């Protein structure tokens, strides 16, 4: 009977951990000129299940006239 209670507690704890929203980081580096309508852009996202990271980098090329 004691083993069943422990197993039930562990199962409930795992469901609660799985249902909780995992922490995420959102990093943005905006280096483009505001008048540039089409800036160069690099975007990446990594989600490991426990933690998520999203990165966005924009810039204006030197050829902008």
C-alpha positions as a Markdown table, in Angstrom:
| # | Residue | x | y | z |
|---|---|---|---|---|
| 1 | Unk | 0.0 | 0.0 | 0.0 |
| 2 | Unk | 2.9 | 2.4 | 0.8 |
| 3 | Unk | 4.5 | 1.8 | -2.6 |
| 4 | Unk | 1.2 | 2.7 | -4.4 |
| 5 | Unk | 1.0 | 6.0 | -2.5 |
| 6 | Unk | 4.6 | 6.8 | -3.4 |
| 7 | Unk | 4.0 | 5.8 | -7.1 |
| 8 | Unk | 0.8 | 7.9 | -7.2 |
| 9 | Unk | 2.7 | 10.9 | -5.7 |
| 10 | Unk | 5.5 | 10.6 | -8.2 |
| 11 | Unk | 3.0 | 10.3 | -11.1 |
| 12 | Unk | 1.1 | 13.4 | -9.9 |
| 13 | Unk | 4.4 | 15.3 | -9.5 |
| 14 | Unk | 5.5 | 14.4 | -13.0 |
| 15 | Unk | 2.2 | 15.5 | -14.5 |
| 16 | Unk | 2.4 | 18.9 | -12.7 |
| 17 | Unk | 6.0 | 19.4 | -13.9 |
| 18 | Unk | 5.0 | 18.6 | -17.5 |
| 19 | Unk | 1.9 | 20.9 | -17.3 |
| 20 | Unk | 3.8 | 23.8 | -15.9 |
| 21 | Unk | 5.1 | 26.4 | -18.4 |
| 22 | Unk | 8.8 | 26.2 | -18.8 |
| 23 | Unk | 11.0 | 29.3 | -18.6 |
| 24 | Unk | 12.0 | 30.9 | -21.8 |
| 25 | Unk | 14.4 | 33.7 | -22.8 |
| 26 | Unk | 13.7 | 36.1 | -25.6 |
| 27 | Unk | 16.8 | 38.0 | -26.8 |
| 28 | Unk | 16.5 | 40.8 | -29.4 |
| 29 | Unk | 19.3 | 42.8 | -30.8 |
| 30 | Unk | 17.9 | 45.5 | -33.2 |
| 31 | Unk | 20.7 | 47.3 | -35.0 |
| 32 | Unk | 18.9 | 48.3 | -38.1 |
| 33 | Unk | 18.0 | 51.9 | -39.2 |
| 34 | Unk | 14.3 | 52.5 | -38.5 |
| 35 | Unk | 13.8 | 53.9 | -42.1 |
| 36 | Unk | 15.1 | 50.6 | -43.6 |
| 37 | Unk | 12.0 | 48.7 | -44.8 |
| 38 | Unk | 13.8 | 45.4 | -45.3 |
| 39 | Unk | 16.6 | 45.0 | -42.8 |
| 40 | Unk | 18.9 | 41.9 | -42.8 |
| 41 | Unk | 17.7 | 39.4 | -40.2 |
| 42 | Unk | 18.8 | 36.3 | -38.4 |
| 43 | Unk | 16.4 | 34.4 | -36.1 |
| 44 | Unk | 16.9 | 31.3 | -34.2 |
| 45 | Unk | 15.0 | 29.3 | -31.5 |
| 46 | Unk | 16.0 | 26.4 | -29.3 |
| 47 | Unk | 13.5 | 24.5 | -27.2 |
| 48 | Unk | 15.0 | 21.8 | -24.9 |
| 49 | Unk | 11.8 | 21.0 | -23.2 |
| 50 | Unk | 13.1 | 22.3 | -19.9 |
| 51 | Unk | 14.2 | 25.7 | -21.2 |
| 52 | Unk | 13.6 | 27.7 | -24.4 |
| 53 | Unk | 15.8 | 30.4 | -26.0 |
| 54 | Unk | 14.7 | 32.7 | -28.9 |
| 55 | Unk | 17.2 | 35.1 | -30.6 |
| 56 | Unk | 16.5 | 37.8 | -33.1 |
| 57 | Unk | 19.2 | 40.0 | -34.7 |
| 58 | Unk | 18.6 | 42.6 | -37.3 |
| 59 | Unk | 21.0 | 45.1 | -39.1 |
| 60 | Unk | 21.1 | 47.5 | -42.0 |
| 61 | Unk | 23.6 | 46.9 | -44.8 |
| 62 | Unk | 26.1 | 49.5 | -45.7 |
| 63 | Unk | 24.6 | 49.7 | -49.2 |
| 64 | Unk | 21.5 | 51.3 | -47.9 |
| 65 | Unk | 20.9 | 54.5 | -49.9 |
